[in-house]
Amino acid sequence: MDAPDPFESSPDETRTEMMKATYDALQKHGYSDLTIQRIGDEFPKSKSLIYQHYDGKDELLVAFLEFLLERFKADVPTDGADDAREQLRMIVEYSLGSFDADHADFLGALTALRGQAPYDDAYRNQFADADDFFREHLADIVRTGVEQGVFRPVNPERTAAFLLATINGAQTQRVTTGSDDPIRAARDELVDYIRTQLVVEDQ
Amino acid sequence: MDAPDPFESSPDETRTEMMKATYDALQKHGYSDLTIQRIGDEFPKSKSLIYQHYDGKDELLVAFLEFLLERFKADVPTDGADDAREQLRMIVEYSLGSFDADHADFLGALTALRGQAPYDDAYRNQFADADDFFREHLADIVRTGVEQGVFRPVNPERTAAFLLATINGAQTQRVTTGSDDPIRAARDELVDYIRTQLVVEDQ
């Protein structure tokens, strides 16, 4: 039998449970029908704890967005070590490959929250940070590939901005249209772009 | 003095006024704080007319999405006549060029509604239709360019899917991050992609 976990009721665990309850309520009811009551229904502890932590739905959802984007950043593949081509291949596969229902749900949640950003500074700032993070990660990979001589001497920032726009657009279309074929076509063309525009030919 | 307009109170005009009221309320309050009450506040006629036309907020917003996407389709540049390169240039400029506040507001509204699509079939179907429309339009242009010999013999559907994903992604990032530089970088790279991958060199 496992020893009792001394952190079982730690603030961090409670926060994680609230975030999970928010995520589950979102998947069940959709963004526009999301209420504190419904989030509370998914929360295994007393609902009053939610109100102790957050002033209301708006504050809870900003914290939830922060939580999702932390997870998003942690999930971006950063392995593949020294090989820039392999790192880029992994990111394209992770972002636009055939992914499971959990990954689709996760992207759906992010897309729903991104839909709030045109009208909410807090959301806009968080998405700007997340996009910057992913773009800089891509630019680092491209820069490394150029230095290693496996990529052509492209502008890493510009290439990264282009890759990110294509990946974001294809992911968003995927979870907002339910149609996979065009996304596969966009991914195939992106892979070709990397092969013909980025990778040095005789590699 | 203009003659009285016999269609002043036609069902079509009332519908347009309801759509404008919805749009104005959305810009003022954001999606998550949008209510029938607030839409009614922007509507110049009796609020009860809204309830005569729509069963509630959900039905009104689906009609609003349809209205926005009709306008979106009507706004996609289809001029430029016979020159495929010029048509494509106009679309990239229209989609990712320096556009005014009205265009940004319009894209913000579409992005907010797209955020509902992961959890709502009616929204998902409409966005699938709109994306198909834009993608087929792009594919037609690419196909024409290939036939004219001004574009290389690429796969028009695949190229169009790639162009659309990049355009959608860059537009969405623009209205959800408030940051313009990365979008400009993505557009510059897209223009280069068209020049080097699509246009036949000696044109």
Boltz contact constraints between the chains, C-beta under 6 A:
constraints:
  - contact:
      token1: [A, 30]
      token2: [B, 119]
      max_distance: 6.0
  - contact:
      token1: [A, 32]
      token2: [B, 116]
      max_distance: 6.0
  - contact:
      token1: [A, 108]
      token2: [B, 118]
      max_distance: 6.0
  - contact:
      token1: [A, 111]
      token2: [B, 115]
      max_distance: 6.0
  - contact:
      token1: [A, 111]
      token2: [B, 118]
      max_distance: 6.0
  - contact:
      token1: [A, 112]
      token2: [B, 115]
      max_distance: 6.0
  - contact:
      token1: [A, 112]
      token2: [B, 118]
      max_distance: 6.0
  - contact:
      token1: [A, 114]
      token2: [B, 176]
      max_distance: 6.0
  - contact:
      token1: [A, 115]
      token2: [B, 111]
      max_distance: 6.0
  - contact:
      token1: [A, 115]
      token2: [B, 112]
      max_distance: 6.0
  - contact:
      token1: [A, 115]
      token2: [B, 115]
      max_distance: 6.0
  - contact:
      token1: [A, 116]
      token2: [B, 32]
      max_distance: 6.0
  - contact:
      token1: [A, 117]
      token2: [B, 176]
      max_distance: 6.0
  - contact:
      token1: [A, 118]
      token2: [B, 108]
      max_distance: 6.0
  - contact:
      token1: [A, 118]
      token2: [B, 111]
      max_distance: 6.0
  - contact:
      token1: [A, 118]
      token2: [B, 112]
      max_distance: 6.0
  - contact:
      token1: [A, 118]
      token2: [B, 175]
      max_distance: 6.0
  - contact:
      token1: [A, 119]
      token2: [B, 30]
      max_distance: 6.0
  - contact:
      token1: [A, 124]
      token2: [B, 178]
      max_distance: 6.0
  - contact:
      token1: [A, 127]
      token2: [B, 176]
      max_distance: 6.0
  - contact:
      token1: [A, 127]
      token2: [B, 177]
      max_distance: 6.0
  - contact:
      token1: [A, 128]
      token2: [B, 177]
      max_distance: 6.0
  - contact:
      token1: [A, 128]
      token2: [B, 179]
      max_distance: 6.0
  - contact:
      token1: [A, 131]
      token2: [B, 173]
      max_distance: 6.0
  - contact:
      token1: [A, 131]
      token2: [B, 177]
      max_distance: 6.0
  - contact:
      token1: [A, 158]
      token2: [B, 185]
      max_distance: 6.0
  - contact:
      token1: [A, 158]
      token2: [B, 189]
      max_distance: 6.0
  - contact:
      token1: [A, 161]
      token2: [B, 182]
      max_distance: 6.0
  - contact:
      token1: [A, 161]
      token2: [B, 185]
      max_distance: 6.0
  - contact:
      token1: [A, 161]
      token2: [B, 186]
      max_distance: 6.0
  - contact:
      token1: [A, 162]
      token2: [B, 186]
      max_distance: 6.0
  - contact:
      token1: [A, 162]
      token2: [B, 189]
      max_distance: 6.0
  - contact:
      token1: [A, 165]
      token2: [B, 166]
      max_distance: 6.0
  - contact:
      token1: [A, 165]
      token2: [B, 169]
      max_distance: 6.0
  - contact:
      token1: [A, 165]
      token2: [B, 170]
      max_distance: 6.0
  - contact:
      token1: [A, 165]
      token2: [B, 186]
      max_distance: 6.0
  - contact:
      token1: [A, 166]
      token2: [B, 165]
      max_distance: 6.0
  - contact:
      token1: [A, 166]
      token2: [B, 166]
      max_distance: 6.0
  - contact:
      token1: [A, 166]
      token2: [B, 169]
      max_distance: 6.0
  - contact:
      token1: [A, 168]
      token2: [B, 169]
      max_distance: 6.0
  - contact:
      token1: [A, 169]
      token2: [B, 165]
      max_distance: 6.0
  - contact:
      token1: [A, 169]
      token2: [B, 166]
      max_distance: 6.0
  - contact:
      token1: [A, 169]
      token2: [B, 168]
      max_distance: 6.0
  - contact:
      token1: [A, 169]
      token2: [B, 169]
      max_distance: 6.0
  - contact:
      token1: [A, 170]
      token2: [B, 165]
      max_distance: 6.0
  - contact:
      token1: [A, 172]
      token2: [B, 172]
      max_distance: 6.0
  - contact:
      token1: [A, 173]
      token2: [B, 131]
      max_distance: 6.0
  - contact:
      token1: [A, 175]
      token2: [B, 118]
      max_distance: 6.0
  - contact:
      token1: [A, 176]
      token2: [B, 114]
      max_distance: 6.0
  - contact:
      token1: [A, 176]
      token2: [B, 117]
      max_distance: 6.0
  - contact:
      token1: [A, 176]
      token2: [B, 127]
      max_distance: 6.0
  - contact:
      token1: [A, 177]
      token2: [B, 127]
      max_distance: 6.0
  - contact:
      token1: [A, 177]
      token2: [B, 128]
      max_distance: 6.0
  - contact:
      token1: [A, 177]
      token2: [B, 131]
      max_distance: 6.0
  - contact:
      token1: [A, 178]
      token2: [B, 124]
      max_distance: 6.0
  - contact:
      token1: [A, 179]
      token2: [B, 128]
      max_distance: 6.0
  - contact:
      token1: [A, 182]
      token2: [B, 161]
      max_distance: 6.0
  - contact:
      token1: [A, 185]
      token2: [B, 158]
      max_distance: 6.0
  - contact:
      token1: [A, 185]
      token2: [B, 161]
      max_distance: 6.0
  - contact:
      token1: [A, 186]
      token2: [B, 161]
      max_distance: 6.0
  - contact:
      token1: [A, 186]
      token2: [B, 162]
      max_distance: 6.0
  - contact:
      token1: [A, 186]
      token2: [B, 165]
      max_distance: 6.0
  - contact:
      token1: [A, 189]
      token2: [B, 158]
      max_distance: 6.0
  - contact:
      token1: [A, 189]
      token2: [B, 162]
      max_distance: 6.0
